[in-house]
Amino acid sequence: MIKGMKTLGLKRKILEVKDLHVHFYTYAGVVKAISGVSFEIYEGETFCLVGETGCGKSVTSRAITKLIESPGKIVKGQVLFYRDGSPIDLLKLSDEELRRIRGREIAYIFQDPTAALDPLYSVGYQIAETMVAHNTATWKEAFRRAVDILKSVLIPDPEKRVKNYPHELSGGMKQRVVIGISLSNKPKLLIADEPTTAVDVTIQAQILDLLRKLRQEEKMTLLLITHNMGVVAEMCDRVAVMYAGKIVEIGTVHQIFKNPQHPYTKGLLKAVPNPLIKIEKLESIPGTVPNLIFPPSGCRFHPRCPRKLDICDKKEPPLIEVEEGHKVACWLYVK
């Protein structure tokens, strides 16, 4: 596990997101879903985007390869994908150029495996189709490899299951099939958007173990999106905490859990039950998530912040470094 930026300094970037803005043009108004998001991901690490529902995690992940559908639009920013140290701005590529990257070099595991699988085709066909579409195998070879892929994601009796249709599989098996499809072309970057949301706790643990095992074996980089702080602690090397379309804190998993700086990060951690401490009631963050058609001025967290300063509702705080590799956007730390 990557413990700090000194270790990361020896590694190469694989992805860099710069000043990303995504808006949704609705009848009610313009929803400013993502506003100025920036982060870097290094080869071989597990990087995590964490935050409550609606903070912009999934929109950020989809914007990386322009998977934003109408009425959404990427209005500003860069997404640099590094090949052998040379950056390519994915947002400037044509749809056909991006299609060659999606599923081959950058793959996705989406939240709902039932929606991700086509009910009209067998799971073996859907795994094989991904390889044929990217010219990494012929149909005959792809079907043969589909059995090996199902075996690698720990599906029992893969020779039989490869002929099954999605409705014949359990939720956990469908999620494993989706993972198998995403891994079929051995991508450099795997984006997992809450891959354990649709399964129970036992299957959740198995899927996380599987992702960890496959990441080590295939030497992949993983971008994990979740709202579960337990998953963050178990899986991630570095963490970016999102709130209302912005990154409010970023650091190693050790820094975020042992020395959280932003009041929102502290609130998230206090809301997580600790089995070693007996408490009568978990703390909650007061207030509600802001309306992103009319986001709050200044710091977007200030209406809910217990440590609000006079400047907080007037000016947006910069993302500053409070220790090596640990950044926070909060006026409490600006001298």
C-alpha positions in Angstrom: 0.0 0.0 0.0 1.2 3.5 -0.9 1.7 5.4 2.4 2.8 8.8 1.3 3.8 11.2 -1.4 7.5 10.3 -1.1 6.6 6.8 -2.4 4.4 8.4 -5.1 7.2 10.5 -6.2 8.9 7.4 -7.6 5.7 6.6 -9.6 4.4 8.0 -12.8 1.0 9.7 -13.3 -1.6 7.7 -15.2 -4.4 10.3 -15.0 -4.6 14.0 -14.2 -7.9 15.9 -14.0 -7.6 19.7 -14.1 -10.2 22.3 -13.3 -13.1 20.1 -14.5 -16.6 21.7 -14.7 -19.8 19.8 -15.6 -23.2 21.5 -15.9 -26.7 20.0 -16.4 -29.1 22.3 -18.3 -32.5 21.5 -16.9 -35.9 23.3 -17.1 -35.4 24.4 -13.5 -32.0 26.0 -14.2 -28.3 25.1 -14.7 -27.1 22.5 -12.2 -23.4 23.1 -11.5 -22.7 19.5 -10.7 -18.9 19.7 -10.9 -17.0 22.9 -10.2 -13.2 23.1 -10.6 -12.4 19.5 -9.6 -8.6 18.6 -9.9 -6.7 15.5 -8.8 -3.9 13.1 -10.0 -3.8 9.3 -10.0 -0.5 7.4 -10.1 0.3 4.0 -11.6 -0.5 1.1 -9.4 -2.4 2.9 -6.7 -6.0 2.8 -5.6 -7.4 6.3 -5.5 -10.8 6.9 -3.9 -13.4 9.6 -4.4 -15.6 9.7 -1.3 -18.6 11.8 -0.3 -22.4 11.6 0.3 -24.9 10.9 -2.4 -25.2 13.7 -4.9 -21.8 15.2 -4.3 -20.6 14.6 -7.9 -18.5 11.4 -7.6 -20.1 9.5 -10.5 -20.4 12.5 -12.7 -16.6 13.1 -12.3 -15.9 9.5 -13.2 -18.1 9.6 -16.3 -16.7 12.9 -17.4 -13.2 11.3 -17.6 -14.1 9.6 -20.9 -16.9 12.0 -21.9 -19.8 9.7 -20.8 -21.9 12.7 -19.9 -25.3 12.5 -21.6 -27.7 15.3 -22.4 -28.7 17.6 -20.7 -25.2 17.4 -19.2 -22.2 19.1 -20.7 -18.5 19.4 -19.9 -18.0 23.1 -20.0 -14.4 23.4 -18.9 -11.3 21.4 -17.9 -8.7 18.9 -19.0 -8.4 15.1 -18.5 -4.9 14.0 -19.2 -4.3 10.3 -19.7 -0.7 9.3 -19.7 0.7 6.7 -22.2 4.4 6.0 -21.6 4.7 9.3 -19.8 3.1 11.3 -22.6 -0.3 13.0 -21.8 -3.3 12.9 -24.1 -6.3 15.2 -23.3 -9.2 12.8 -23.5 -11.7 15.7 -23.7 -10.2 16.8 -27.1 -10.5 13.3 -28.7 -13.3 12.5 -31.1 -16.0 9.9 -30.2 -14.3 7.3 -32.4 -10.9 7.9 -30.7 -12.4 7.7 -27.3 -14.3 4.5 -28.2 -10.9 2.8 -28.8 -9.8 3.8 -25.3 -13.0 3.0 -23.4 -13.1 -0.7 -22.5 -9.5 -1.3 -23.5 -7.2 1.2 -21.7 -9.8 2.7 -19.3 -12.6 0.3 -18.2 -15.7 0.9 -15.9 -17.5 -1.1 -13.3 -20.9 0.6 -13.0 -23.2 0.6 -9.9 -26.0 -1.6 -11.1 -24.9 -4.9 -12.7 -28.4 -5.6 -13.9 -28.6 -2.4 -15.9 -25.0 -2.9 -17.2 -25.8 -6.3 -18.7 -27.9 -6.9 -21.8 -30.7 -9.4 -21.0 -30.9 -10.7 -24.6 -27.3 -12.1 -24.7 -25.5 -14.7 -22.7 -22.8 -13.4 -20.3 -20.2 -15.3 -22.3 -21.2 -13.5 -25.5 -21.0 -10.1 -23.7 -17.5 -10.8 -22.4 -16.3 -12.0 -25.8 -17.9 -9.1 -27.6 -15.7 -6.6 -25.6 -12.6 -8.4 -26.7 -13.7 -8.6 -30.4 -14.8 -5.0 -30.5 -11.3 -3.9 -29.5 -9.5 -6.4 -31.8 -7.8 -8.2 -28.9 -9.2 -11.6 -29.9 -11.2 -13.5 -32.5 -14.7 -14.7 -31.7 -13.4 -18.3 -31.2 -10.6 -17.2 -29.0 -12.8 -14.7 -27.1 -15.3 -17.4 -26.2 -12.6 -19.6 -24.9 -11.1 -16.8 -22.9 -14.5 -15.9 -21.5 -14.5 -19.1 -19.5 -11.1 -18.3 -18.1 -12.3 -14.8 -17.1 -15.3 -16.1 -15.3 -13.0 -18.5 -13.5 -10.7 -15.6 -12.5 -13.6 -13.7 -11.0 -14.4 -16.7 -8.9 -17.7 -17.8 -10.6 -18.2 -21.5 -9.9 -18.7 -23.9 -12.9 -17.6 -21.3 -15.5 -18.1 -23.7 -18.4 -21.8 -23.8 -17.6 -22.2 -20.2 -16.5 -20.7 -18.8 -19.7 -23.9 -19.9 -21.5 -26.3 -18.3 -18.9 -28.3 -15.2 -19.4 -28.2 -12.4 -16.8 -31.6 -13.2 -15.3 -30.2 -16.7 -14.4 -27.5 -15.3 -12.2 -27.6 -13.9 -8.6 -26.8 -10.2 -8.0 -23.3 -11.1 -6.8 -22.6 -13.3 -9.8 -23.8 -10.5 -12.2 -21.5 -8.0 -10.5 -18.6 -10.5 -11.0 -19.5 -10.8 -14.7 -19.4 -7.0 -15.0 -16.0 -7.0 -13.4 -14.9 -9.8 -15.8 -16.1 -7.7 -18.8 -14.1 -4.7 -17.5 -11.0 -6.8 -17.1 -11.2 -8.7 -20.4 -8.9 -6.3 -22.2 -6.5 -5.8 -19.3 -7.0 -2.0 -18.9 -4.4 0.3 -17.4 -7.1 2.1 -15.4 -10.2 0.6 -13.8 -12.9 2.9 -12.6 -15.2 1.2 -10.1 -18.4 3.2 -9.4 -19.7 1.9 -6.1 -19.3 -1.7 -7.2 -20.7 -3.2 -4.0 -23.9 -1.1 -3.8 -26.3 -3.7 -5.1 -25.1 -6.7 -3.1 -25.3 -7.8 0.6 -22.4 -7.4 3.1 -21.0 -11.0 2.6 -20.8 -10.6 -1.2 -19.5 -7.0 -0.7 -16.5 -8.4 1.2 -15.9 -11.0 -1.5 -16.0 -8.4 -4.3 -13.6 -6.1 -2.5 -11.2 -9.0 -1.9 -11.5 -9.9 -5.6 -10.7 -6.3 -6.8 -7.7 -6.2 -4.5 -6.5 -9.6 -5.8 -7.0 -8.7 -9.4 -5.4 -5.3 -9.0 -2.2 -6.9 -7.6 -2.1 -9.7 -10.2 -2.8 -7.5 -13.2 -0.8 -4.5 -11.9 -3.8 -2.2 -12.6 -4.6 1.3 -11.3 -8.0 1.6 -9.6 -10.2 4.6 -9.2 -12.8 3.6 -6.6 -15.9 5.6 -6.0 -17.8 5.1 -2.7 -19.7 6.7 0.2 -18.6 4.0 2.6 -15.7 5.1 4.8 -15.0 1.4 5.8 -14.4 0.6 2.2 -12.1 3.6 1.9 -10.0 2.4 4.9 -9.7 -1.1 3.6 -9.1 -0.5 -0.1 -7.5 2.9 -0.8 -4.0 4.4 -0.9 -5.1 8.1 -1.4 -8.5 9.7 -0.9 -10.3 12.8 -2.3 -13.3 14.0 -0.2 -16.0 15.6 -2.3 -18.8 17.9 -1.2 -21.3 19.7 -3.5 -19.3 19.2 -6.7 -15.9 20.2 -5.2 -12.9 18.5 -3.6 -12.6 19.8 -0.1 -9.7 17.6 1.1 -7.2 15.2 -0.4 -4.5 13.0 1.1 -3.3 9.5 1.9 -5.7 7.3 3.6 -3.6 7.5 6.8 -3.7 11.3 6.7 -7.5 11.5 6.1 -8.3 9.0 8.9 -5.7 10.0 11.5 -5.5 13.8 10.9 -8.7 15.0 9.0 -8.6 18.8 8.5 -11.9 19.9 6.8 -15.0 20.1 9.0 -16.9 18.0 6.5 -14.3 15.2 6.6 -14.4 15.3 10.3 -18.2 15.1 10.2 -18.1 12.1 7.9 -15.7 10.2 10.2 -17.8 11.0 13.3 -20.8 9.5 11.6 -19.1 6.1 11.2 -19.8 3.7 14.1 -16.7 2.5 16.0 -17.1 -1.1 17.4 -14.4 -0.4 20.0 -16.2 2.6 21.6 -19.7 2.5 23.1 -21.7 5.5 22.2 -25.4 6.1 22.5 -25.9 8.2 19.4 -23.8 8.8 16.3 -23.1 12.5 15.4 -24.7 13.9 12.3 -23.9 16.8 10.1 -26.6 19.5 10.5 -28.5 21.0 7.6 -29.0 19.6 4.1 -27.1 19.2 0.8 -27.2 22.5 -1.1 -29.2 23.1 -4.3 -26.5 23.2 -7.0 -28.7 25.3 -9.3 -28.1 28.0 -6.7 -25.0 26.9 -4.8 -24.0 28.8 -1.6 -21.5 31.7 -2.1 -18.0 31.2 -0.9 -17.3 27.8 0.7 -20.2 25.5 -0.3 -20.1 23.9 3.1 -20.4 27.1 5.2 -24.2 26.8 5.8 -23.6 23.5 7.7 -20.2 24.2 9.2 -19.8 24.4 12.9 -16.6 26.5 12.6 -17.8 29.1 10.1 -15.7 32.3 9.8 -16.9 35.7 8.5 -15.0 35.1 5.2 -16.5 31.7 4.5 -19.7 32.9 2.8 -17.9 35.6 0.9 -15.0 33.9 -0.8 -14.2 30.4 -2.0 -11.2 28.9 -0.1 -8.2 27.7 -2.1 -7.0 24.1 -1.9 -3.7 24.5 0.1 -1.2 22.0 1.3 -1.1 21.5 5.1 1.5 18.7 5.1 3.2 16.8 2.4 0.6 15.3 0.1 -2.3 16.5 2.2 -4.4 19.4 0.9 -7.5 21.1 2.3 -9.9 23.8 1.0 -10.8 25.7 4.2 -10.3 29.2 5.5 -9.3 27.8 8.9 -5.9 26.9 7.5 -5.2 29.9 5.3 -2.8 32.3 7.0 
